[in-house]
Amino acid sequence: MLAGREAHQEVAIAPVTARIWDFSVMVVCKCLWQGPDPKREQFRRYLEKAGVVDSLTSVLVSLYEQQEKPNNALEFVKQHLGAVGQTSEDAEALQQEVIDLRQRCARLAGENKELKAKLQRYESVPEDGGTAN
């Protein structure tokens, strides 16, 4: 439990967020409350470094701040967990970029095929400048 409190001292966050952060860590890794274990502590640090704890905290804060609590809190978390840090505009822009890149890839593949055919024709022409008919 000291590790969670020490982390709160390092990062100045609001009391409600701090409580939710504690809860996130507890949910993600119960090891904080079970005493020191090197493997569990390593896993906890891994989750923190990977941003899992921050993402869970963000979603739980969002749930806490809802005026009307959803009927299914788990579904709320599932829906919002994937959306942390990404807006619908970001998703739309990425989808459009994928479409554009696929079109470009198809165009370049066609161009490559044409150039290979031209190269094949030029390689089959005799070196004396005559035609290969």
RAURCOR-V228108 format. One line per field, one symbol per residue. phi: phi as a letter, one per 30 degrees, with the letter a starting at -180 (. if undefined). Layout:
phi=???
This chain:
phi=.dddddddddcdbdeddddddededdddbddeccjdbedddddddeddddiddddddddddedddddcdddcdddededdddcdibcdddddddddddddddddddddddddddddddddddddddddjdccc
